Amino acid sequence: MRVAVSSSGPGLEDAVSPIFGRCPYLLLVDSETMEARSLVNAAVSASGGAGVQASQMLVREGAQAV
């Protein structure tokens, strides 16, 4: 399963961000293999709707859970 995690940095060793829509990075982690892919959150500087934009990006990337 591909799980999306809001993150303060691009790697698994970075802290989880308490903010979803405006977090700097979103990590897609395969729960079976622990392989991770880092995505720069383009919605971080959105004037509004950052959470919706981040969610739409994750859907396009194949996230199955957040």
Buried (B, 14 or more C-beta within 10 A) or exposed (E): EBBBBBBEBBEEEBEEBEEBBBBBBBBBBEEEEEEBEBBEBEBBEBEEEBBEBBBEBBEEEEBEEE
